[in-house]
Amino acid sequence: MAKQQPVHGPKPARIGRATLKALLRDVDDARLDRILALHPTVNEVEEALLWLDGKANALLGHGHLPAPATIGIASILTGDDEERSPN
């Protein structure tokens, strides 16, 4: 009997700069570069935007935890990823 191979769907496409800029509109180039370095998908960017829009409970309510890229995007957009210098 032949062993069945697991079925894997296509990998989600990573987002391009133009698409990211269209989704985020007013984000500066430095933040765009940091977000692109995470190699996010469109879905991860959209989830980060939902998260920042206060809709995290809707995502968590379905037992869905955000992907690391989603958390990274949210951090970059809120400025939480920037190193803070001691005062």
C-alpha positions in Angstrom: 0.0 0.0 0.0 1.4 3.4 -1.0 2.0 5.9 1.8 0.0 9.1 1.4 1.8 12.3 1.4 0.4 15.2 3.4 -1.5 17.7 1.2 -0.1 21.2 1.5 -1.8 24.1 -0.1 0.2 26.8 -1.9 2.3 29.1 0.4 0.7 32.5 0.9 2.3 35.1 -1.3 4.5 37.7 0.5 3.4 41.3 0.2 5.2 43.7 -2.1 6.2 47.3 -1.3 3.4 48.9 -3.5 0.7 46.8 -1.9 2.0 47.4 1.6 2.2 51.2 0.9 -1.4 51.1 -0.4 -2.6 49.3 2.7 -0.8 51.5 5.2 -1.0 54.8 3.3 0.6 57.2 5.7 3.5 55.0 6.9 7.0 56.4 6.4 9.6 54.5 4.3 11.7 53.5 7.3 8.7 51.6 8.8 7.8 50.1 5.5 11.3 48.7 5.2 11.2 47.2 8.7 7.8 45.7 7.9 9.0 44.3 4.6 12.0 42.7 6.4 9.4 40.5 8.2 8.3 39.1 4.9 4.6 39.3 5.8 1.6 38.1 3.8 -1.3 40.4 3.0 -3.3 38.5 5.6 -0.7 39.2 8.3 -0.8 42.9 7.5 -4.6 42.9 7.6 -4.6 41.1 10.9 -2.2 43.7 12.4 -4.5 46.5 11.2 -7.5 44.7 12.9 -5.4 44.3 16.0 -4.5 48.0 16.1 -8.1 48.9 15.4 -9.2 47.2 18.6 -10.6 44.1 17.0 -8.2 41.8 18.7 -11.0 40.2 20.7 -12.7 39.1 17.5 -9.6 37.3 16.4 -8.9 35.8 19.8 -12.6 34.9 20.2 -12.2 32.4 17.4 -9.1 30.8 19.1 -6.8 32.5 16.6 -3.5 33.7 17.9 -1.6 36.3 15.7 1.4 35.2 13.7 4.8 36.5 14.8 4.8 38.8 11.7 1.4 40.2 12.7 2.8 41.1 16.2 5.9 42.6 14.6 3.9 44.7 12.2 1.7 46.0 15.1 4.8 46.8 17.1 6.4 48.7 14.2 3.2 50.7 13.5 2.8 51.7 17.1 6.5 52.5 17.6 7.0 49.8 20.2 9.9 48.2 18.2 12.1 51.3 18.5 14.9 51.1 21.0 14.4 53.5 23.8 17.4 55.3 25.1 17.7 55.6 28.8 17.1 59.1 30.2 
